[in-house]
Amino acid sequence: MGRHRITQLRIAGMRAIEDVALDLNGLTVLVGDNGTGKSTILEALEILRTAAKTLDFVDDVLVKGHGGLRGLLRRGMDELRLGVTIEGEERRATYDMVVAQSGNATRILRERVE
């Protein structure tokens, strides 16, 4: 198996982050004032990592592990969008998801894998 690495992280509507596509080329260092989104970036990566496991994603990951959608959403936003691009030898994978309230329940509204 060849080496694979995350080359881009996409976050929209999560805590301090309104909308960002962060290109990850080689060494990436997160530096900034308190409340600017450094921990949010790491939490988004953790959420995406656990999305690949066979769990009840909404209950096991979002609710129990991260305090629920309301705790993750940026003020004024009604949906959380996360995405990642992973590249390796001759292959590239892209995953995007949108999570929002649907009635009384939190649901994954859209998922896309390429």
Buried (B, 14 or more C-beta within 10 A) or exposed (E): EEEEEBBBBBBBBBBBBBEBEBEBEEEEEEEEEEEEBBEBBEBBBEBBEBBEEEEEBBEEBBBEBBEBBEEBBBEEBEBBBBBBBBBEEEEEEBBBBBBBBEEEEBBBBEEEEE
